[in-house]
Amino acid sequence: MKQVAIYGRVSTTGQSTDLQIRECRQYAERCGYQVVAEYTDTISGTTGKDEREALGRLLQDAFARKFDTVVVYSIDRLGRSLKHCLDILESLKGHRCDFISIKQQIDTSSPTGQLIFNIFACLANYERTMILERTALGRERAKARGVKFGRKTKMNSSVAEAVRLLREKGAGIKEIAKSLEIGVGSVYKCLKNAA
């Protein structure tokens, strides 16, 4: 008999997981599964999985092989973004634990469920690639407008002069960097530009 864990989540304290849990229990009963654990969180789906106490316990128990499958009423109860859901599904898969979403009719123990999981993975990868491309494009546009990226430099003509004078007095590179509170690379750059 398949042993399952049920997970439910609501976003605010005014809501209840009762309906989700009841649907999952009825599903498990219809399928002849034994419910061995139930986990519920009352927290926004956009919160990281590490900040969701019940989900954290569920993943630990999956790693300990306390059940074979996790059942949720709807996949959006697991997480709000595709990437977040996929990360959790990857964790479960890594613990050799299947996943069932009743509403979307996803069961990763079936060939169709595996196909859907792989499609999700491809979509999440595509989403990540598009975000990276948009970020790079935005950065290039900003650079073209003269926007500077990175930390503000402490280098100015007086610091460059101080580097040159300290070096002439025999101070070492690291000593100069420490006394002027600049990086060693900045000291080398000043000395190279002064030469």
Secondary structure as UniProt FT lines:
FT   STRAND          3..10
FT   TURN            13..14
FT   HELIX           18..31
FT   STRAND          34..42
FT   TURN            45..46
FT   HELIX           49..51
FT   HELIX           53..63
FT   TURN            64..65
FT   STRAND          69..72
FT   HELIX           75..77
FT   HELIX           82..94
FT   TURN            95..96
FT   STRAND          98..101
FT   TURN            102..105
FT   STRAND          106..107
FT   TURN            108..109
FT   HELIX           111..144
FT   TURN            145..146
FT   HELIX           157..168
FT   TURN            169..170
FT   HELIX           173..180
FT   HELIX           184..194
//
